[in-house]
């Protein structure tokens, strides 16, 4: 799985990170993969809930040394 784009939101307020993530998702094409780096578990959980209610798909959510890595495939319009 090759990422089309990766955004680092680890030093961003959780609510602002969610907005930036959704904004970035709206700008990439269907089938492309966005990798989001977050440091807050609650933000990860919220992001996953939002994605599950959309046409997008969470491919993987993984805890790394200093952050969480969430891989999202943009759904079809």
N, C-alpha and C positions, 0 to 999 in steps of 0.2 A: 504494500500500500504506500504509494508515494504521495506526500502531501503537496497540494497545490499552493498552500499558503500556511504560514505559521505566525501566530500572534502571541506575544508575551504580555500577559495581563497580571503578572505576579505582584507588581507594585501599584495596582489600581484598586480603588475601592470596589468591593464586590458588585454593587448595583451598577456602577459605571462599566465594569468589565463585562457584565451581561449585555448591556446596551451596545458596547463596542463589538462584542462577538456577533450579535444579531445583525448589526449594521454591516459587518464584514461578510457574513453569510449572504446577505441580500445582494452583494456586489459580485459574488463568484458565480460561475456557471453550474448548471445541473451536472451532478456526477463528480464534481471537483471535491477535494478533501481539504478541510480546514483543521489545523491543529491548534488548539488553544491551551496555553499554559496558565494555570491559576494556582494560587497558594491557599485559598480558603475552601475547606470541605463543603461548607454550606453553599457557596457559590457554584461548586461543581454539581451538587445535588439539584440546585435550582436550574442550572443550565440543562442538565439531563432531562428534567421534567418538562422544560419548555420545548426541547428538541423532540421528545417523544410525542408531543401533541401537534407536531408539524409534519410536513412531508420529508423532513431531513432525518438522518439516521446517525445515531451514536455508534461508531465502529468499535471504539475502545476508550476506556477510562482507566488510567493507571497512575498510581502514586509513585513518584520518583523521589530522589533525595531531598530536593528543596521545593517541590511543587507537584501539582497534578497535571497530567497530560490527557486532554480529551480530544479524540479524533472524530470529526463529524463529516459525513458525506452529504452534500447538498442534494436535496430531492428534486424531482421533476416539478415543473410549474403546474 
